């Protein structure tokens, strides 16, 4: 697929790196020459310096791709530029466009301007934070097929009954069949689960479950889940403000801490039910006065990884049950998750997932990406021409780096086993490493003609 990305900030540069590594043909348009030069110095993509909302610059980008472009993604930090870029792209014959729009008041009528898909990474990240807070202890909590299947994750604790047992022995731990381990992330490597796979303390385990068995799955990982009643939010970022609004709307008690008096006053005015404290959120005395405990969740959401990590470490030392950090750097996630940080969130990962569904072939409903792995969980429909139709799971030649974690058939969830048969129209959730995604697409959609 030929893709133009307008904007080389945190989201745009990450998308460029991910999509180019995926084998897509990518051109980036960036107005700031220093940002464009920095992008060119660290990755092998063509970068054009200029205003991506202008037709002249976009014509240059289209010409560089051979006069045919499949998708334009506008993710600058300016809503107007993103909308105009999509309008110009549509005028120039690009049919699929995606715009990052932060101001909800601007979203109505955008389709008439050529914006086909609107994304808001901060809104999506705040929704994920709300799911994590509602059941603290888990590092992931993703819904598929309108909530009929869930993908949950956590760092395995010493009390886990899974330790040092091959996964094929899981049925001996319980007669339930409503959970399935799909992957283990260990020391930066992603291992797709197999029958002889053994779980170790400190592993990051991803498990597909039916909604009623989330707490049971958590117990298998040695996690004690609790519903948080108070969220303590830090960080002078839009994500922090959006999260406060959503948490307050869900009737959680919210405390916001910032050293900036102007921001504190604004948060208090916009969220009457939230308590705003003007103080240093990383100082032990500030957090100590809150009497943090088992029913609290700490959300460190500034733009600075180091600051977020420090706030989480201090809060854990003071007894907070759940500490979540916004982390940009994947190496920080690998180093800190499970060592003072219970979960990491990243708006750019959420943006990538929202956009990848339009890059993958077939009818794709959602794509989930992970902070400490380059794997994807893809929710897609099995096409009528799929060579897997009519075969049992044990007879399908899936790559070793991929696994079908769940099936929804006639609105009912299925956790597949070896004798489960694939039928046309099944909605499946496939966990796959990036090098096997094309094979997965061919298996369940049919080869590209």
C-alpha positions as CSV (number, residue, x, y, z in Angstrom):
1,X,0.0,0.0,0.0
2,X,1.2,3.5,-0.8
3,X,0.7,5.9,2.1
4,X,1.4,9.6,2.7
5,X,1.8,10.7,6.3
6,X,1.3,14.4,7.1
7,X,3.1,15.4,10.3
8,X,6.3,13.8,11.8
9,X,5.6,14.4,15.4
10,X,5.4,11.5,18.0
11,X,2.4,9.9,16.3
12,X,3.5,10.5,12.7
13,X,7.1,9.3,13.1
14,X,5.9,6.2,14.9
15,X,3.5,5.4,12.2
16,X,6.1,6.0,9.5
17,X,8.5,3.6,11.3
18,X,5.9,0.9,11.9
19,X,4.3,1.0,8.4
20,X,7.7,1.1,6.5
21,X,8.9,-1.8,8.6
22,X,5.6,-3.6,7.6
23,X,6.6,-3.3,3.9
24,X,4.3,-0.4,3.1
25,X,5.5,2.4,0.7
26,X,5.6,5.5,2.9
27,X,6.3,9.2,2.2
28,X,6.2,11.7,5.1
29,X,5.4,15.4,4.7
30,X,6.6,17.7,7.5
31,X,6.5,21.5,7.7
32,X,9.4,21.9,10.2
33,X,12.7,21.3,8.4
34,X,14.6,20.3,11.6
35,X,11.9,17.7,12.4
36,X,12.1,16.4,8.8
37,X,15.9,16.2,9.0
38,X,15.7,14.3,12.3
39,X,13.3,11.8,10.8
40,X,15.5,11.2,7.8
41,X,18.5,10.6,10.0
42,X,17.0,7.7,11.9
43,X,14.8,5.9,9.4
44,X,14.7,5.0,5.7
45,X,11.7,6.9,4.4
46,X,11.3,9.7,1.9
47,X,10.5,13.0,3.7
48,X,9.2,16.1,1.9
49,X,9.5,19.4,3.7
50,X,6.4,21.6,3.3
51,X,2.8,22.3,4.3
52,X,0.9,19.1,4.0
53,X,-2.4,21.0,3.6
54,X,-1.3,22.5,0.3
55,X,-2.0,20.8,-3.0
56,X,1.4,21.6,-4.4
57,X,3.3,19.7,-1.7
58,X,0.9,16.8,-1.9
59,X,1.3,16.7,-5.6
60,X,5.0,16.3,-5.1
61,X,4.4,13.5,-2.6
62,X,2.0,11.7,-4.9
63,X,4.5,12.1,-7.8
64,X,7.2,10.6,-5.7
65,X,5.0,7.5,-5.2
66,X,4.3,7.0,-8.9
67,X,1.1,9.1,-9.2
68,X,-1.0,6.7,-7.2
69,X,-1.7,6.8,-3.4
70,X,-4.0,4.5,-1.4
71,X,-4.1,6.3,1.9
72,X,-3.3,9.7,3.4
73,X,-2.9,10.1,7.2
74,X,-2.9,13.6,8.6
75,X,-1.6,13.6,12.2
76,X,-0.1,17.0,12.9
77,X,-0.9,18.8,16.1
78,X,-3.2,21.2,14.3
79,X,-6.8,20.1,13.6
80,X,-7.2,22.6,10.7
81,X,-4.1,21.5,8.9
82,X,-5.2,17.8,9.2
83,X,-8.7,18.5,7.8
84,X,-7.3,20.7,5.0
85,X,-4.7,18.0,4.1
86,X,-7.5,15.4,3.7
87,X,-9.6,17.9,1.6
88,X,-6.6,18.5,-0.7
89,X,-5.9,14.8,-0.9
90,X,-9.5,14.0,-1.9
91,X,-9.4,16.7,-4.6
92,X,-6.2,15.0,-5.9
93,X,-7.8,11.6,-6.1
94,X,-6.8,9.9,-2.8
95,X,-9.9,8.0,-1.7
96,X,-9.0,7.0,1.8
97,X,-8.1,9.7,4.3
98,X,-7.6,9.7,8.1
99,X,-7.3,12.9,10.2
100,X,-6.3,13.4,13.8
101,X,-8.9,15.8,15.2
102,X,-8.8,16.8,18.9
103,X,-11.6,19.4,19.0
104,X,-14.9,17.5,19.1
105,X,-16.7,20.7,18.0
106,X,-14.9,20.4,14.6
107,X,-15.9,16.8,13.8
108,X,-19.4,17.4,12.4
109,X,-19.3,18.0,8.7
110,X,-15.7,16.8,8.2
111,X,-16.9,14.1,5.8
112,X,-17.9,16.8,3.4
113,X,-14.3,18.1,3.5
114,X,-12.9,14.7,2.5
115,X,-12.1,13.4,5.9
116,X,-13.2,9.7,5.8
117,X,-11.9,8.6,9.3
118,X,-11.4,10.7,12.4
119,X,-9.0,9.5,15.1
120,X,-8.2,11.1,18.5
121,X,-5.4,9.2,20.2
122,X,-5.9,10.9,23.6
123,X,-9.6,10.0,23.7
124,X,-8.8,6.4,22.8
125,X,-6.1,6.2,25.5
126,X,-8.4,7.7,28.1
127,X,-11.0,5.0,27.3
128,X,-8.3,2.4,27.9
129,X,-7.3,4.0,31.2
130,X,-10.9,3.9,32.4
131,X,-11.0,0.1,31.6
132,X,-7.8,-0.4,33.6
133,X,-8.9,1.6,36.5
134,X,-12.2,-0.2,36.7
135,X,-10.4,-3.4,37.3
136,X,-7.0,-2.5,38.7
137,X,-4.1,-5.0,38.6
138,X,-4.2,-5.8,34.8
139,X,-1.8,-4.2,32.3
140,X,-4.2,-4.7,29.3
141,X,-7.9,-4.9,29.0
142,X,-9.1,-4.9,25.3
143,X,-12.6,-5.6,24.1
144,X,-13.3,-7.4,20.8
145,X,-16.6,-8.1,19.1
146,X,-18.5,-5.5,21.2
147,X,-17.2,-6.9,24.4
148,X,-18.0,-10.6,23.8
149,X,-14.3,-11.5,24.1
150,X,-11.5,-9.8,26.0
151,X,-7.8,-9.7,25.8
152,X,-6.2,-9.2,29.2
153,X,-2.6,-9.0,30.2
154,X,-0.5,-8.8,33.4
155,X,2.9,-9.5,34.8
156,X,3.0,-13.0,36.3
157,X,3.4,-13.0,40.1
158,X,5.1,-15.6,42.3
159,X,1.7,-16.8,43.5
160,X,0.5,-17.8,40.0
161,X,-0.6,-21.4,39.7
162,X,0.7,-21.4,36.1
163,X,4.3,-21.4,37.1
164,X,6.6,-24.0,35.5
165,X,3.6,-26.0,34.1
166,X,3.2,-26.6,30.3
167,X,0.2,-24.7,29.0
168,X,-1.3,-28.0,27.8
169,X,-1.9,-28.8,31.5
170,X,-4.1,-25.7,32.1
171,X,-7.4,-27.8,31.9
172,X,-6.1,-29.7,35.0
173,X,-6.2,-26.4,37.0
174,X,-9.8,-25.8,36.2
175,X,-12.6,-27.4,34.3
176,X,-13.4,-24.0,32.7
177,X,-12.6,-23.6,29.0
178,X,-13.3,-19.9,28.8
179,X,-9.7,-18.6,28.8
180,X,-6.7,-19.1,26.4
181,X,-3.1,-17.9,26.8
182,X,-2.1,-16.5,23.5
183,X,1.4,-15.0,24.1
184,X,4.2,-14.4,26.5
185,X,6.5,-11.4,26.4
186,X,9.8,-12.2,28.1
187,X,12.9,-10.1,28.2
188,X,11.7,-8.2,25.1
189,X,10.9,-11.3,23.1
190,X,7.4,-12.2,22.1
191,X,6.6,-16.0,22.3
192,X,3.3,-17.1,20.8
193,X,1.9,-19.7,23.2
194,X,2.1,-23.4,22.4
195,X,1.2,-26.5,24.5
196,X,4.7,-27.0,25.8
197,X,5.2,-23.3,26.7
198,X,6.0,-22.7,30.4
199,X,5.2,-19.5,32.3
200,X,7.8,-17.9,34.5
201,X,7.7,-15.2,37.2
202,X,7.9,-11.7,35.6
203,X,6.5,-12.9,32.2
204,X,4.0,-10.5,30.6
205,X,1.2,-12.9,29.7
206,X,-1.6,-12.1,27.3
207,X,-4.8,-14.1,27.7
208,X,-8.1,-14.3,25.8
209,X,-11.1,-14.7,28.1
210,X,-14.9,-14.5,28.2
211,X,-16.0,-11.5,30.1
212,X,-17.3,-13.5,33.1
213,X,-13.9,-15.0,33.6
214,X,-11.7,-12.0,33.8
215,X,-11.1,-12.2,37.5
216,X,-10.5,-16.0,37.3
217,X,-7.9,-15.4,34.6
218,X,-6.3,-12.7,36.8
219,X,-6.0,-15.2,39.7
220,X,-4.2,-17.6,37.3
221,X,-1.6,-14.9,36.8
222,X,-1.3,-14.3,40.6
223,X,-3.1,-10.9,40.3
224,X,-5.5,-9.6,42.9
225,X,-7.9,-7.4,41.0
226,X,-9.8,-4.6,42.8
227,X,-12.2,-2.0,41.5
228,X,-10.5,1.4,42.2
229,X,-12.7,4.0,43.7
230,X,-10.2,6.9,43.4
231,X,-7.9,8.0,40.5
232,X,-5.0,10.3,41.2
233,X,-4.0,12.0,37.9
234,X,-0.7,13.9,37.2
235,X,0.6,15.5,34.1
236,X,0.1,18.8,32.3
237,X,-1.1,17.2,29.1
238,X,-4.3,17.0,27.1
239,X,-4.4,13.3,27.8
240,X,-4.6,14.1,31.5
241,X,-7.5,16.5,31.0
242,X,-9.4,14.0,28.8
243,X,-8.8,11.2,31.3
244,X,-10.1,13.4,34.2
245,X,-13.3,14.2,32.3
246,X,-14.0,10.5,31.5
247,X,-13.1,9.3,35.0
248,X,-15.4,11.9,36.5
249,X,-18.2,11.1,34.1
250,X,-17.9,7.4,35.3
251,X,-18.4,8.7,38.8
252,X,-15.0,7.9,40.1
253,X,-13.4,10.1,42.7
254,X,-10.6,12.1,40.9
255,X,-7.7,14.0,42.4
256,X,-5.5,16.0,40.0
257,X,-2.0,17.2,41.0
258,X,0.1,19.7,39.1
259,X,2.7,22.3,40.1
260,X,1.1,24.7,37.6
261,X,-1.5,26.9,39.3
262,X,-3.1,28.0,36.1
263,X,-3.7,24.4,34.9
264,X,-4.9,23.4,38.3
265,X,-7.5,26.2,38.3
266,X,-8.6,25.3,34.8
267,X,-9.0,21.6,35.7
268,X,-11.0,22.5,38.8
269,X,-13.3,24.8,36.8
270,X,-13.9,22.3,34.0
271,X,-14.4,19.3,36.5
272,X,-16.4,20.4,39.6
273,X,-16.3,16.9,41.1
274,X,-12.5,16.6,40.8
275,X,-10.1,17.8,43.6
276,X,-7.2,19.8,42.1
277,X,-4.0,20.1,44.2
278,X,-1.3,22.6,43.2
279,X,2.0,20.9,44.3
280,X,4.8,18.8,43.0
281,X,3.3,15.3,42.1
282,X,6.7,13.6,42.4
283,X,7.4,14.7,46.0
284,X,6.7,12.0,48.6
285,X,5.0,14.5,50.9
286,X,2.5,15.5,48.2
287,X,1.4,11.9,47.6
288,X,1.9,10.9,51.2
289,X,-0.9,13.3,52.3
290,X,-3.4,11.4,50.1
291,X,-3.1,8.2,52.2
292,X,-2.9,6.0,49.1
293,X,-4.1,2.5,49.4
294,X,-5.7,-0.6,47.7
295,X,-8.6,1.3,46.2
296,X,-6.5,3.9,44.5
297,X,-5.1,4.1,41.0
298,X,-2.3,6.5,40.1
299,X,-2.2,7.8,36.5
300,X,1.0,9.6,35.5
301,X,0.2,11.2,32.1
302,X,2.8,14.0,31.5
303,X,4.7,14.2,28.2
304,X,7.9,13.2,30.0
305,X,8.7,9.4,30.5
306,X,11.2,10.0,33.3
307,X,8.7,12.2,35.3
308,X,5.9,9.6,34.9
309,X,8.2,6.8,36.0
310,X,9.3,8.7,39.1
311,X,5.7,9.6,40.1
312,X,4.7,5.9,39.7
313,X,7.6,4.6,41.8
314,X,6.9,7.1,44.6
315,X,3.2,6.2,44.6
316,X,4.0,2.4,44.7
317,X,6.3,3.0,47.7
318,X,3.5,4.8,49.4
319,X,1.0,1.9,48.9
320,X,-1.0,2.7,45.8
321,X,-2.6,-0.5,44.3
322,X,-2.3,0.5,40.6
323,X,0.3,2.7,38.9
324,X,-0.1,3.5,35.2
325,X,2.4,5.6,33.2
326,X,2.2,7.2,29.8
327,X,5.5,6.0,28.2
328,X,6.7,6.9,24.7
329,X,9.9,4.9,24.7
330,X,9.4,1.1,24.3
331,X,12.7,0.4,26.1
332,X,11.3,2.2,29.1
333,X,8.3,0.0,29.0
334,X,10.4,-3.2,28.8
335,X,12.5,-2.0,31.7
336,X,9.9,-0.6,34.1
337,X,6.6,-2.6,33.5
338,X,6.2,-4.9,36.5
339,X,8.9,-3.0,38.5
340,X,7.0,-0.1,39.9
341,X,4.7,0.5,36.9
342,X,1.7,-1.9,36.6
343,X,0.7,-0.8,33.1
344,X,1.9,1.6,30.4
345,X,-0.2,3.5,27.9
346,X,0.8,5.3,24.7
347,X,-1.5,7.5,22.5
348,X,0.7,6.8,19.5
349,X,0.1,3.0,19.9
350,X,-3.6,3.6,20.0
351,X,-3.3,5.8,16.9
352,X,-1.4,3.0,15.1
353,X,-4.0,0.5,16.0
354,X,-6.8,2.7,14.7
355,X,-5.0,3.2,11.4
356,X,-3.7,-0.3,10.8
357,X,-7.2,-1.6,10.3
358,X,-7.3,0.4,7.1
359,X,-3.9,-1.0,6.0
360,X,-4.7,-4.7,6.6
361,X,-6.5,-6.6,3.9
362,X,-10.0,-8.0,4.3
363,X,-12.9,-6.9,6.6
364,X,-10.9,-5.8,9.7
365,X,-12.8,-4.5,12.7
366,X,-9.9,-3.5,15.0
367,X,-6.2,-3.8,15.5
368,X,-4.5,-3.8,18.9
369,X,-0.8,-3.0,19.3
370,X,1.3,-3.4,22.4
371,X,3.8,-1.2,24.3
372,X,6.4,-3.9,24.8
373,X,5.9,-6.0,21.6
374,X,5.7,-5.4,17.9
375,X,2.9,-8.1,17.6
376,X,-0.7,-7.3,16.7
377,X,-4.0,-8.6,17.7
378,X,-6.3,-8.3,14.6
379,X,-10.0,-8.7,14.6
380,X,-11.2,-9.7,11.2
381,X,-14.0,-11.6,9.3
382,X,-13.2,-14.9,7.6
383,X,-13.7,-14.3,3.9
384,X,-15.7,-16.8,1.6
385,X,-12.5,-17.5,-0.3
386,X,-10.4,-18.2,2.7
387,X,-8.5,-21.5,2.4
388,X,-9.1,-22.1,6.1
389,X,-12.9,-22.4,5.7
390,X,-14.0,-26.0,6.6
391,X,-10.8,-26.9,8.3
392,X,-10.1,-27.7,12.0
393,X,-7.7,-25.4,13.8
394,X,-5.2,-28.4,14.1
395,X,-5.3,-28.7,10.3
396,X,-4.6,-25.1,9.4
397,X,-1.0,-24.3,8.5
398,X,-0.6,-21.2,10.7
399,X,2.8,-19.8,11.0
400,X,4.5,-20.5,14.4
401,X,4.4,-16.8,15.1
402,X,0.6,-16.5,15.0
403,X,-2.4,-17.9,16.8
404,X,-6.2,-17.7,16.6
405,X,-7.1,-16.5,20.1
406,X,-10.9,-16.2,19.7
407,X,-13.9,-16.7,17.4
408,X,-17.3,-15.0,17.5
409,X,-19.9,-17.0,15.6
410,X,-23.6,-16.0,15.5
411,X,-22.9,-13.5,18.3
412,X,-21.5,-16.2,20.6
413,X,-17.8,-16.2,21.7
414,X,-15.6,-19.3,21.2
415,X,-12.2,-20.0,22.7
416,X,-10.8,-22.3,20.0
417,X,-9.2,-25.7,20.5
418,X,-7.6,-28.0,18.0
419,X,-10.9,-29.5,16.8
420,X,-12.7,-26.1,16.4
421,X,-13.7,-25.7,12.7
422,X,-13.5,-22.4,10.8
423,X,-16.6,-21.3,9.0
424,X,-17.2,-18.5,6.5
425,X,-18.3,-15.3,8.2
426,X,-16.6,-16.1,11.5
427,X,-15.2,-13.1,13.3
428,X,-11.8,-14.1,14.6
429,X,-9.1,-12.5,16.7
430,X,-5.6,-13.4,15.5
431,X,-2.5,-12.7,17.4
432,X,0.5,-12.4,15.1
433,X,4.1,-11.3,14.9
434,X,4.6,-8.7,12.1
435,X,6.5,-11.0,9.7
436,X,3.6,-13.4,9.5
437,X,0.7,-10.9,9.0
438,X,0.7,-11.3,5.2
439,X,0.4,-15.1,5.6
440,X,-2.5,-14.5,8.1
441,X,-4.3,-12.2,5.6
442,X,-3.9,-14.8,2.8
443,X,-5.2,-17.6,5.1
444,X,-8.3,-15.9,6.3
445,X,-9.1,-13.5,3.5
446,X,-7.7,-15.2,0.4
447,X,-4.6,-14.3,-1.5
448,X,-4.4,-10.9,-3.2
449,X,-5.3,-11.1,-6.9
